Amino acid sequence: MVLEGMRSMLAQITFVEITGAVSNAYTALETLKKSAIDIVITDINMPEISGIELALKIKKEYSGVKVIAMSTFKERSYISQMIQNGASGYLVKSASKEEIEEAILSVYEGKLYMSLDVALSVTDKDELKTIPVISGREKEVLQLIADGLTNPQIAEKLFISMHTVDSHRKNLLTKFAVKNTASLIRIAAQEKII
């Protein structure tokens, strides 16, 4: 029902061409393989693979494709997870046709779009824009650092060299603009990245 409603609303937007409407992440990834797609609008709550995981897969495999998350959830943690995983926009399901149109245009132009219904302060929105984008491997290293593992232990666990672990650690410190591991873990925990 939601899918059909969305399809009919998008069909009314003159500059939108619908490539496909699918009900799960696996079919979405198959569709991305076969078609040239600029923007994916995904629900967060999907069977098997969530929209949060789908956004990350799209970012890794189809870096040119922009993602707009759509959900009934308005909690900051869901929003920050989607942005962290590469989404460029966030809409609540009650969004009007005009708002969807605005979101698509903004995201297409490379801007971050937040639904008008999401009760985030200006500070929150600014913070979301500054959440660093980290790779899947950096996220793994970050989680292991948070778990208290040393560089040699991380290298052994991930089957990578000590030098690579050290590079990831330095990149994380740079991306989060912090000088030590304690600050890195604190910010990552606050932003629910770990």
Secondary structure, 3 states (H helix, E strand, C coil): CHHHHHHHHHHCCCCCCCCCCCCCHHHHHHHHHHCCCCEEEEECCCCCCCHHHHHHHHHHHCCCCEEEEEECCCCHHHHHHHHHCCCCEEEECCCCHHHHHHHHHHHHCCCCEECCCCCCCHHHHHHHHHCCCCCHHHHHHHHHHHCCCCHHHHHHHHCCCHHHHHHHHHHHHHHCCCCCHHHHHHHHHHCCCC
